[in-house]
């Protein structure tokens, strides 16, 4: 589920940039992209919590170290990409 949410968030971040550079109102794309980014992080956290509940320690040890780094990178990129249109509108 988190992969689907992340993919849709990337699409909306791209639409945000495209509409922003065409001087169209892109605030809704920005909102949707950041919201989906937040849902991606909570979905990944829920997956980890489910694995703990099921005592799937090997699956948890395999996934969480890499997932943590990937989520950090994705959230930072989402903030940067979506803030480009925000700062562009102020000029």
Order of alpha helices (4+ residues) and beta strands (2+ residues): alpha-alpha-alpha
